[in-house]
Amino acid sequence: MEYIKKLPKIPSFSKDGMDGYSFEIENKNISIDIEDVYKGHDKYCTNKESTHIYYVLDGKGKFKINNELFNVEKGDLIEIPKNTEFIFIGKMKLLLIMTPPFLADNNINGIDNDLYD
């Protein structure tokens, strides 16, 4: 077993406003990603099965969760339960832990990000 995991050199996924790097881990009950956010998440998101846990490693931004706006900065932890609509903007480096792991079939993309200036 490989105990030490390295951050991938190229993005595992990209969206308009951020790049994501996924760690390959043995525990299949969670997923762990680093997201380099240079603008934000492009569309509102609701996941039917997964809790999103974000930790702000660097930078600052705003999360809109169930129509409530929150300012976030380095050191903040954001917990978004399943079936909760959210979006974010800013220039941040985020650690994302999802449980259960991300599956596209469980994700509902909503309208475009209305927080962009």
C-alpha positions in Angstrom: 0.0 0.0 0.0 1.2 3.5 -0.8 0.8 5.5 2.4 2.0 8.9 1.0 -0.1 10.5 -1.7 1.3 13.2 -4.0 -0.8 16.0 -5.5 -1.3 15.3 -9.3 0.7 17.6 -11.5 -2.2 18.2 -13.9 -5.8 18.9 -13.0 -8.1 15.9 -12.6 -11.0 18.2 -13.5 -11.6 21.8 -14.6 -14.6 24.1 -14.6 -14.9 27.7 -15.8 -13.4 29.3 -12.7 -11.4 26.6 -11.0 -9.1 23.5 -11.4 -9.4 20.4 -9.3 -6.8 17.8 -8.3 -8.0 14.5 -7.0 -6.0 12.2 -4.7 -6.2 8.5 -5.4 -6.9 7.0 -2.0 -7.6 3.5 -0.7 -10.7 4.5 1.3 -13.6 4.4 -1.2 -16.0 6.0 1.3 -14.6 9.5 0.8 -12.9 11.5 -1.9 -10.3 14.2 -1.3 -9.5 17.0 -3.7 -7.6 20.3 -3.8 -9.4 23.0 -5.7 -7.5 26.0 -7.1 -10.3 28.6 -7.4 -9.4 31.6 -9.5 -12.9 32.8 -10.1 -15.5 30.4 -8.6 -17.8 27.5 -9.1 -19.5 28.1 -12.5 -23.0 26.7 -11.6 -25.1 26.2 -8.5 -24.7 22.7 -7.2 -26.8 20.3 -5.1 -25.6 16.8 -4.4 -28.3 14.2 -3.6 -26.0 11.9 -1.6 -22.8 13.6 -0.5 -21.7 15.9 2.2 -19.1 18.5 1.0 -16.6 19.6 3.6 -14.4 22.4 2.4 -11.4 23.8 4.3 -9.9 27.1 3.1 -6.1 26.5 2.8 -5.4 30.0 1.4 -7.2 33.1 0.1 -10.7 34.3 0.7 -14.1 34.2 -1.0 -17.9 33.9 -0.6 -20.1 30.9 -0.3 -23.9 31.1 -0.9 -25.5 28.2 0.8 -29.4 27.9 0.7 -29.6 31.6 -0.4 -27.5 32.7 2.6 -24.2 34.5 1.9 -21.0 33.7 3.9 -17.6 35.3 3.8 -14.8 32.8 4.1 -11.1 33.0 4.6 -8.0 31.0 5.3 -8.6 28.6 8.2 -12.4 28.3 7.8 -14.2 25.0 7.5 -17.5 24.9 5.5 -19.8 21.9 5.9 -22.5 21.5 3.2 -24.9 18.6 3.9 -26.4 16.5 1.1 -29.5 18.1 -0.7 -28.2 21.6 0.0 -27.8 24.1 -2.8 -24.5 26.1 -2.9 -22.2 28.2 -5.0 -18.9 30.0 -4.3 -16.6 32.7 -5.7 -13.2 34.1 -4.8 -9.5 33.4 -5.1 -8.9 30.4 -2.8 -7.2 27.1 -2.4 -9.7 24.7 -1.0 -9.4 21.2 0.4 -12.6 19.3 -0.4 -13.6 16.1 1.4 -16.8 14.4 0.1 -18.6 11.5 1.8 -19.7 9.4 0.0 -17.3 10.3 -2.9 -18.5 12.3 -5.8 -20.6 10.6 -8.4 -21.9 12.6 -11.4 -25.3 10.9 -11.2 -25.8 12.4 -7.7 -25.0 15.9 -8.7 -27.7 18.4 -9.8 -26.3 21.5 -11.6 -28.4 24.6 -11.3 -28.3 28.0 -12.8 -25.1 30.0 -13.6 -23.2 31.6 -10.8 -25.0 34.9 -10.1 -22.3 36.1 -7.6 -19.9 37.0 -10.5 -19.5 40.7 -10.9 
